[in-house]
Amino acid sequence: MEEETIGIDEERKQQHEEDASVHEILRDRFRLSTISIAEAEANQIGMEISKPIIACISDLAFKYTEQLSKDLELFAQHAGRKSVRMEDVILSAHRNEHLAATLRSFRNDLKAKEPRSERKRKKSSTREDITTTNVVQVPDL
């Protein structure tokens, strides 16, 4: 019994280390992308940004994204869902009306591009339909 507990603890520790490693890789890739974007934008308008400022922007963007992902997860859980929907993303932007409006517009554009479902409505049966289907014709003898 004690050996099983030790094995489970080792598996949990190994899983935690793998998760931490993946987190670090994602963080580093995100930061590199953010730095590239900041440098490209600065070059486009002919501005120089110091390396510490770019690193700060990158770090802030990553922390914001981490918090956003936690908020979205909580919104979905609160709604009793396991997955995040577009409505959750829009809700997360409620304090920034410009961003919320942009997200709503993006959602509407996506909906417009979706193929329309061709669901047919079922006719609601009227009293006459019910009576005619229940009538049995008896031939005259």
C-alpha positions in Angstrom: 0.0 0.0 0.0 2.8 2.4 0.9 4.6 1.6 -2.4 1.4 2.6 -4.3 1.3 5.9 -2.5 4.9 6.6 -3.3 4.4 5.7 -7.0 1.3 8.0 -7.2 3.3 10.9 -5.6 6.1 10.4 -8.1 3.7 10.4 -11.0 2.1 13.6 -9.7 5.5 15.3 -9.2 6.6 14.3 -12.7 3.3 15.6 -14.2 3.7 18.9 -12.4 7.3 19.2 -13.7 6.1 18.5 -17.2 3.3 21.1 -16.9 5.8 23.7 -15.5 8.1 23.0 -18.4 5.3 23.4 -21.0 4.2 26.6 -19.2 7.8 28.0 -19.5 8.0 27.1 -23.2 4.7 28.8 -23.9 5.6 31.9 -21.9 9.0 32.2 -23.7 7.3 31.8 -27.1 4.7 34.3 -26.2 7.2 36.9 -25.0 9.3 36.4 -28.1 6.3 37.0 -30.3 5.3 40.1 -28.3 8.8 41.5 -28.5 8.8 40.9 -32.3 5.5 42.7 -32.7 6.6 45.6 -30.5 9.8 46.1 -32.4 8.0 45.8 -35.8 5.5 48.4 -34.8 8.2 50.8 -33.5 10.2 50.4 -36.7 7.1 51.1 -38.8 6.5 54.5 -37.2 10.3 55.2 -36.9 10.5 55.0 -33.1 13.1 53.4 -30.9 12.0 51.5 -27.8 14.5 50.5 -25.2 15.0 46.8 -24.4 13.8 47.1 -20.8 10.5 48.7 -22.0 10.0 46.0 -24.6 10.6 43.4 -21.9 8.1 45.1 -19.6 5.4 45.2 -22.4 6.0 41.6 -23.1 5.7 40.6 -19.4 2.5 42.7 -18.9 1.0 41.1 -22.0 1.7 37.6 -20.8 0.3 38.4 -17.3 -2.8 39.9 -18.8 -3.3 36.8 -21.0 -2.9 34.5 -18.0 -5.5 36.4 -16.1 -7.8 36.5 -19.0 -7.6 32.7 -19.4 -8.5 32.3 -15.8 -11.4 34.6 -16.1 -12.7 32.9 -19.2 -12.5 29.5 -17.4 -14.4 30.9 -14.5 -17.1 32.4 -16.7 -17.6 29.0 -18.5 -17.7 27.1 -15.2 -20.2 29.6 -13.8 -22.4 28.9 -16.8 -22.1 25.2 -16.2 -20.0 24.6 -19.3 -16.6 22.9 -19.8 -15.6 25.1 -22.8 -15.3 28.8 -23.3 -17.6 30.5 -25.8 -17.4 33.8 -27.6 -19.9 35.3 -25.2 -17.4 34.6 -22.4 -14.7 36.5 -24.3 -17.1 39.5 -24.9 -18.1 39.5 -21.2 -14.4 39.6 -20.2 -14.1 42.9 -22.1 -17.0 44.6 -20.4 -14.8 47.4 -18.9 -13.4 48.3 -22.3 -16.4 49.3 -24.5 -14.3 49.8 -27.6 -12.8 46.3 -27.2 -16.3 44.8 -26.5 -17.7 46.4 -29.6 -14.8 45.1 -31.7 -15.4 41.6 -30.3 -19.1 41.8 -31.0 -18.4 42.9 -34.6 -15.9 40.0 -35.0 -18.5 37.6 -33.6 -21.2 38.9 -36.0 -18.7 38.5 -38.9 -18.0 34.9 -38.0 -21.8 34.2 -37.7 -22.3 35.7 -41.1 -19.7 33.4 -42.6 -21.2 30.3 -41.1 -23.4 28.2 -43.4 -27.1 28.5 -42.6 -28.6 25.4 -41.1 -31.6 24.2 -43.1 -33.7 23.0 -40.2 -37.3 22.6 -41.1 -39.9 23.4 -38.5 -42.3 20.8 -37.5 -45.9 21.8 -38.2 -47.9 22.0 -35.1 -50.8 19.7 -35.5 -54.2 21.2 -35.6 -57.3 19.6 -34.2 -58.5 18.7 -37.7 -55.2 16.9 -38.6 -55.5 14.8 -35.5 -59.2 13.9 -36.1 -58.7 13.0 -39.8 -55.8 10.7 -39.0 -57.7 8.9 -36.3 -60.8 8.3 -38.4 -61.2 4.8 -39.9 -63.2 4.5 -43.1 -65.7 1.6 -43.0 -67.0 0.6 -46.4 -70.8 0.3 -46.8 -72.0 -3.3 -47.2 
